[in-house]
Amino acid sequence: MNKVILVGRLARDPEVRYTQSGKATASFALAVNRFGGGGQNNTADFIPIVAWEKLAEICGNNLIKGSQILVEGRIQIRNYEDKTGQKRYVTEVIAQNIEFLGSKQARTEDGYGASATGGANSFGSEVFPDEEIPF
């Protein structure tokens, strides 16, 4: 099973690009705390995240550097040859679900809008009156 769940803050604004076929892709780095044991200082790992299609557009429209999010996805390792012919390896997390953390008010004050939709919304954030329960 290849499943990763990370909580952290964006180290930079998402970079959204489009493939030749028109698919959106967003990439950004997520700063995730690594807690040291025995009184060591805490450090952060900067983990590359890639989102595709609708999720990529949501990231590009709603996230900025410093936004706190939860990413659920899978690890992918790929390789390529650089301009000098050297073989390079890249390890990244392919996001399958992203949840915005913090209160809606804090997100709005930070400038990155409401919670994500279309597969990236926060679980249990909607409250229905008794007569509107969807089951």
N, C-alpha and C positions, 0 to 999 in steps of 0.2 A: 504494500500500500504506500502511495506517495502522497502525503497530505501535510501541509504546513499551515500553522495559524500563528500570526505575528501581530503584536500591538506595538505601535510606535508613532513617531512624528515624521512628516515629510522633511527631508533634508534639503529639498529644492522643489520648485514648482514642477508639476508634471509637464512633460514635453509630448505633445500630441502630433502625430504624423499620419499620413495616409499611404497605404500601399498602392501599387499601380492599378490594382483591381478595385480600389476605393474603400478598403477596410481600414478603420481607425485603429491606431495603436498608441498607447500612452506609456511612457516610461518615467520612472522616478526612483529615488533612493529613499528607503525607510530607515530611520535611525531607531534601533531597538536596543534598550539597555541590557547590558550583560553584568549581572551582579557578581562581584568578586567575594570570595569567602575569606574569613579570617581577618576582617578589618581592611581588606584591600579597597582601593578606590573603584567606584563603578565606572565602567567604560561603555561605549556604544559601538555596535556593529552597524555598518551602513550596507543594507541589503538591497540589491537592485530588484525592482518590481516592474513587471510588464502586464498591462491590461489590454484587452482587445475589444473591438466593435463597440457596442453600446456602453459597456462598462468603461472603456477608454474615453469616450466622449463625456460621460458623467464625471470622471476624474478631472479631465481638462477644464470643465465648466465650473466645478465646485470645490476643488482642492487647491491650496496654496502652501508654500513653505511653512512649516510649523503645525499644520493641521494634524490632529491626532486621529488615527484610524486603526481598524482591525482588518487585516488581510487574511483571507482564506484561499489557499491555492495549492500548487504543486511545484516542486523543484525541477528545473530543467537545466541540463548541461549540454551546451552545443560547442562546436569548434569551427574555426575558419582559418584561412591563411591571410596574413596581413600583407601590406604592400612589399615587404622585404622577403616574402616567402616563408616566414616563420609561422608555425602552427600555434594558434591562440585558442584558449578555452574560456568559456563564459558560463558562469553559474548564476541563475536568476530564478525568481519566483514568478510563475505565471498565475496571476490573480484570477480567481473564479468568483469570488464574492468580496465586496468591500463594505464595511460598516463605518459610518461616521460616528466618532465618540465625542463625549461632552454634550452639554445641553444645546438645544437649538439656538437659544439666545447667545451663547458663547460663540457658536459657529457664525452667526450673523454678525456679531461684533467683530470677529476675526476677518470677516469679509468673504467667507466661502460658501454661503448659502445654506439651503435646507438639506435634509438627508437625501441620500441617493435613491433612485427608483430603478425599476427594471432589473431585479436580481441583486441589487446592492442596498436594499433598504434595511433599516434596523428592525430586528425581530421584536414584535410586541409593541411597536410604537403607536399603533392605531388602537383607539378605544371606541367601541361601538355602544350606543344606547341599546338597552335590552331588545327593543323591537327591530333593530337593524343588525342583529347578529347574523353573519353570513352562512349559517348552517342550520 
